[in-house]
Amino acid sequence: MPDLFHSLLKQDIGHLRIVAELWGIELESPKAEGALEELSASLLDPDLLTEIIDSLPPEADSAITALVNAGGRLPWGTFTRKYGDIREAGAGKRDREKLYLKPASATEVLFYRGLIARAFFDTQKGPQEFAYIPEDLLSLFSRTDEQPPVPTISVEPLGRPASPGERGGEIPADDSILDDATTLLAALRLGIEPPETKIPKNVILSLLQAEKILNKKGTPQPEPIKKFLEAPRKDALAMLADAWLESEAFNELRLMPGIVCEGEWTNQPLETREFLLNLLDAIPEGKWWSLNSFLRDVKVKYADFQRPAGDYDSWFIKRASDGQYLRGFAHWEEVDGALIKYFITDILHWLGQVDLSIAEGAAEPTSFRLSSIESSNEEKGKISVASNGKINIERTAPRVVRYQVSRFCEWEEPRQDEYLYRVTTRSLTHAKEQGLKAEQLLALLVKHTGNKVPPSLVKALKRWEVNGTEARVQTQVILKVSRPEVLEEMRKSKAARFLGEVLSPTTVVVKGGAIQKVMDALTELGLLTEVEESKE
């Protein structure tokens, strides 16, 4: 950091005289250059510095202490949000109104005494403006913390216990993320569009990639899938949670609904995650905690938790609903505050680590409780098979079995805690194209239903394995005429190319999409036709 001389070098003679006046120093030189040398020497007197520091108002004393404990500098935005800004004023207005005698903030108190300056310094994210104490002046301060300046977190939990009014209907944490992950993995292996899941697909995909169950391109990896699905539920949930905990790629901010992140800027999701978890670790486990009070205290004490340089302008984030860009500290609640809420009420809840409570009349969680679910290691849910090929699989059935069975079936809309599938010739053909055999499905069903597979389905699967599809059901358009002579005349006309298989002397199949053309041809032959709607 620049020393005192260079920090005051760009200031005019009027500013230097203000600093001297507030320090009780008389400057002899009428020019800025000489006055600067006199002032720099005087301000570095340890005894005089002690007198000035002792005379500071409490807020200004807190501000200079914060700078000292931070190693001598803090991002300008961070510093001024807490301790106030410096009013914009030219030299004339400053001297005429004597603004320095009526400081509007702690920052002005320190600035007009020469104790702080502002300048741009290089950071990992590029040049960033800082409030700083000149280097030689900083060396005279007694550090309140002799350790290297590192971010510290109070041992006291932020926020407060939830009030009775913040408690309401409880939503316990569960391990249903494992079931959604199983559904998504099966859909990916089948190459079909995944059905709607309780937890957003992009979150599950990111977790599966963090655990390397999917590669970076989102392709399923057979061996990791097998390990994940065969693991006891408690261990499988821990696999996802541990992968999330250590992932640099899982980005809660970019996954958060309601906003759109644009541009090439980067954030630090791993560091942000660790910081927030440290804050939450201070909250007593099992105690309901006020969500709003926690957010409020984070904003007061650690507003820049995910923005180390206090930069609220370089990230291009817009509101998804109307496209408005959310730049500046004024949008903290919509971005940074929303991220904390998403982190607690969604990510941690989905991973089985937080219970939620919604107060009466509220639409969103109002309190939370740190917990750890007792996930059962046994998956004993039932699998039932009907003679028409319908298969019902309870949510608590072995995940690996549902994954395997679902690859042979058409998927139907699931019920509460139950997945529904149906065996069809199309689904068996699709499975065969992926190297699967009908006999494998039959073996799975026999084993996991206690040999309660209907004989008719057993017979059907075995016959399909040998003969393939033996019967087809088709919906076709049939043309019926009153006499065979009419059909014969049709077959000799230009409409013949629209006619298919002859079913009887007076009945013929009409090729797909050709109804109107056949009707037009009949009209040209002098015959009017009518279309009969099927009655179901």
Disulfide bonds with the S-S distance in Angstrom:
none
